[in-house]
Amino acid sequence: MMTAYIVIFLLCSLISSFSQILLKTAAKQQYPSWIREYMNVRVISAYAIFFVATLITVYCYKVLPLSLGAMLESSGYVFVTVLGYLILKERISKNKLIGMALVIIGVIVVAV
């Protein structure tokens, strides 16, 4: 049963990463006014997606220990980097690769 909550938690981390990519695409655009910059479909959708993912994550904490949740949450750094590469065509620098490797190694060390 705990495995299902881990998978849900990781999916929520992935969904949150998508919302961050959506926010970044919205930030790259020019808007006619400052209110339009914050009140547009992309920004509102991204925050709504992030809010729902956060609620589900909080629900997962009913079963998952806090230490495990914090470890799983770090997967978001890897997701955002990979999604930035795939969707935004951002370059993954050597420092980003080292950082992702450290995150993954840290998760493995804590999990074992």
HUKANOR-V124172 format. One line per field, one symbol per residue. psi: psi as a letter, one per 40 degrees, with the letter a starting at -180 (. if undefined). Layout:
psi=???
//
This chain:
psi=dddddddddddddddddddddddddddeiiididddddgiddddddddddddddddddddeddiiddddddddedddddddddddddefihhidddddddddddddddddd.
//
